[in-house]
């Protein structure tokens, strides 16, 4: 459609949510009048940087709506212990869920923080049993909330002190919108290793901890989390940087570009 429109003289635009252009965006770059991207750092990956516009990536308004205190109240959190939130996607990465089972065993002994972990649909089939084998009695460990999915993600992210996740484009932008410190463990099993490149945009701005999967262990994750939780000033600085880095008006910027092209 974009190629046909360009040949017919109709203005065209594409939006790339990942830090680097995917195959479709690469193919369409010569035909597009505007290429809209999430961050200024993305511009370097295009052959026609003059056509690149930094719009940010649209995120549901819910992710900007709540303060941490409001979100914690909605979740019914009565004490002041920090909240960790972790997830690996809708299916759940088997290897990372196994590591998370060991991680839960590390924290269950002391319950130093609240923890919501979404296993994903595949992980939900076997992870509760594995966690039990590791000696974690979820029924009597109220600080650990393991579930298949997180359906109220904007509220949970807003309440979180640290998020642990993969580095898909949508997740990175939602983390940015909620201004929450994170530990990103990119999936190595994606085209052109784009998740690591997404994570490095945030890492280069000093707003995330980046752990490659080959270097990740339950102990490494636990150490990094304890380090973040022990340094409130660092977490506050990360949140402040994220609020400046992530554009809150992405939808409006995209609409403005579309309208500008339409008037041509």
C-alpha positions in Angstrom: 0.0 0.0 0.0 2.8 2.4 0.9 4.7 1.7 -2.3 1.5 2.0 -4.4 0.7 5.3 -2.7 4.1 6.7 -3.3 4.0 5.8 -7.0 0.6 7.5 -7.2 1.9 10.7 -5.6 0.1 10.2 -2.3 2.1 11.3 0.8 3.2 8.4 3.0 4.4 7.9 6.5 5.5 4.9 8.6 6.1 4.5 12.3 8.8 2.2 13.7 8.4 1.3 17.4 11.7 -0.5 17.8 15.0 1.3 18.1 16.3 0.0 14.8 14.3 -0.4 11.6 12.6 -3.7 11.0 12.6 -5.4 7.6 9.3 -3.7 6.6 10.5 -0.3 7.6 13.8 -0.8 5.7 11.9 -1.8 2.6 9.6 1.2 2.8 12.1 3.9 3.8 12.8 4.9 0.1 9.1 5.4 -0.4 8.1 7.1 2.8 7.9 10.9 3.1 8.2 10.6 6.9 9.6 7.9 9.2 8.4 8.4 12.7 10.6 6.9 15.5 10.6 6.7 19.3 13.9 8.3 20.3 16.5 10.7 18.7 19.1 7.9 18.9 17.1 6.0 16.3 17.8 8.5 13.6 21.3 7.1 13.0 20.0 3.8 11.6 18.3 5.4 8.6 19.7 6.2 5.1 17.5 9.3 4.9 17.8 10.9 8.4 16.3 14.1 7.1 12.9 12.3 6.7 13.0 10.9 10.3 10.8 12.6 12.9 11.0 11.8 16.6 7.4 11.4 17.7 7.8 8.9 20.5 5.6 5.8 20.6 2.0 6.1 21.7 1.2 4.6 25.1 -2.2 4.3 26.6 -3.1 7.4 28.8 -3.6 5.1 31.8 0.2 4.8 32.1 0.5 8.5 32.8 -2.5 8.7 35.1 -1.5 7.5 38.6 1.0 8.5 41.1 2.9 5.7 42.9 0.9 6.4 46.1 -2.4 6.3 44.2 -1.4 3.0 42.5 -0.3 1.4 45.7 -3.6 2.3 47.3 -5.5 0.8 44.4 -3.6 -2.5 44.9 -4.3 -2.5 48.6 -0.7 -2.4 49.7 -0.8 -1.6 53.4 2.9 -1.6 54.3 5.8 0.4 52.9 7.8 -2.5 51.5 8.8 -1.9 47.9 7.1 -3.6 45.0 8.9 -5.7 42.3 7.0 -6.5 39.1 8.3 -9.1 36.6 7.0 -10.7 33.4 8.5 -12.2 30.2 5.6 -11.6 27.7 2.2 -13.2 27.0 3.5 -16.7 26.7 6.3 -16.4 29.2 9.9 -17.4 28.4 10.5 -20.9 29.7 14.2 -20.4 30.6 13.6 -17.1 32.3 10.6 -18.4 34.2 12.8 -21.2 35.6 15.3 -18.6 36.7 12.5 -16.7 38.3 11.5 -19.8 40.3 14.9 -19.8 41.9 14.7 -16.0 42.4 11.4 -16.5 44.3 13.0 -19.1 46.5 15.8 -16.5 47.3 13.3 -13.9 48.4 10.8 -16.1 50.1 13.0 -16.7 53.1 13.0 -13.0 54.1 10.1 -11.5 52.1 12.1 -8.2 51.8 9.6 -6.8 49.2 6.3 -7.4 47.5 6.6 -9.2 44.2 4.1 -9.6 41.4 5.2 -12.1 38.7 3.2 -12.9 35.6 4.1 -16.4 34.2 2.4 -16.1 30.9 0.1 -18.7 29.5 2.7 -21.4 28.9 4.5 -20.8 32.2 1.2 -21.0 34.1 1.0 -24.7 33.2 4.1 -25.7 35.1 5.7 -22.9 37.0 3.5 -23.1 40.2 4.6 -26.7 40.6 8.2 -25.8 40.0 8.1 -23.0 42.6 6.6 -25.5 45.1 9.5 -27.9 44.4 11.9 -25.0 45.2 10.3 -24.8 48.7 8.1 -21.8 48.2 4.6 -22.2 49.7 2.7 -19.4 47.8 -0.4 -19.8 50.0 1.7 -18.8 53.0 4.0 -16.3 51.4 1.7 -13.3 50.9 4.4 -11.0 49.6 4.6 -13.1 46.4 1.7 -12.8 44.0 2.2 -15.1 41.1 -0.4 -15.0 38.3 -0.9 -15.9 34.7 -1.3 -12.4 33.4 -1.3 -8.8 34.8 -4.5 -7.3 33.5 -4.1 -3.9 35.3 -0.6 -3.2 34.0 -0.8 0.6 34.2 -1.6 0.5 37.9 0.9 -2.2 38.7 3.7 -0.4 36.8 2.9 2.9 38.5 3.1 1.2 41.9 6.3 -0.7 41.2 9.7 0.3 42.5 11.5 -1.9 40.0 10.3 -3.7 36.9 12.1 -6.8 35.5 11.2 -7.7 31.9 12.1 -8.3 28.3 12.8 -5.3 26.1 10.1 -5.2 23.5 9.2 -1.8 22.1 5.8 -1.6 23.8 7.3 -2.6 27.2 10.1 -0.2 27.0 7.8 2.7 26.3 5.3 1.6 29.0 8.2 1.5 31.5 9.2 5.0 30.3 5.6 6.3 30.6 5.3 5.0 34.2 8.8 6.4 34.9 9.8 3.2 36.8 13.4 1.9 37.2 13.8 -1.4 35.4 16.1 -4.3 34.8 15.9 -5.4 31.2 16.9 -8.8 30.0 16.4 -8.7 26.2 15.3 -11.8 24.4 18.2 -13.1 22.2 15.7 -14.9 20.0 14.4 -12.0 18.0 15.1 -10.7 14.5 18.3 -8.6 14.3 18.6 -8.7 18.1 16.3 -5.7 18.2 15.4 -6.1 21.8 18.9 -5.6 23.0 19.1 -2.4 20.8 15.8 -1.2 22.4 17.3 -1.8 25.8 20.5 0.0 25.0 18.7 3.2 24.1 17.5 3.3 27.7 20.8 2.0 29.1 22.7 4.7 27.3 20.5 7.3 29.0 21.2 5.7 32.4 17.6 4.7 33.0 17.8 1.0 33.1 20.0 -1.9 34.2 20.8 -4.2 31.2 21.6 -7.9 31.7 22.1 -10.1 28.7 20.4 -13.4 29.0 23.7 -15.3 28.8 25.0 -13.4 31.8 21.7 -13.7 33.8 21.3 -15.8 36.9 18.8 -15.6 39.8 21.6 -14.3 42.0 22.6 -11.6 39.5 19.0 -10.4 39.3 18.6 -10.5 43.1 21.8 -8.5 43.6 20.8 -5.8 41.0 17.4 -5.5 42.6 18.7 -5.1 46.1 21.2 -2.5 44.8 18.4 -0.4 43.2 16.2 -0.7 46.2 19.0 0.4 48.5 19.6 3.6 46.5 16.5 5.7 46.6 18.3 8.7 45.1 19.3 6.6 42.1 15.7 5.5 41.6 14.4 9.0 41.8 17.0 10.2 39.3 16.0 7.4 36.9 12.4 8.4 37.2 13.1 12.0 36.5 15.2 11.2 33.4 12.5 8.9 32.1 9.9 11.6 32.4 12.0 13.8 30.1 13.1 11.0 27.7 9.6 9.6 26.9 7.3 11.9 24.9 3.8 12.2 26.5 2.3 13.7 23.3 3.3 11.0 20.8 -0.3 10.6 19.5 -0.6 14.4 18.9 2.8 14.5 17.1 1.9 11.7 14.8 -1.5 13.3 14.0 0.3 16.6 13.3 2.6 14.9 10.8 -0.3 13.1 9.1 -2.2 16.3 8.8 0.8 18.2 7.4 1.3 15.5 4.8 -2.4 15.5 3.9 -2.4 19.3 3.3 0.3 18.7 0.7 
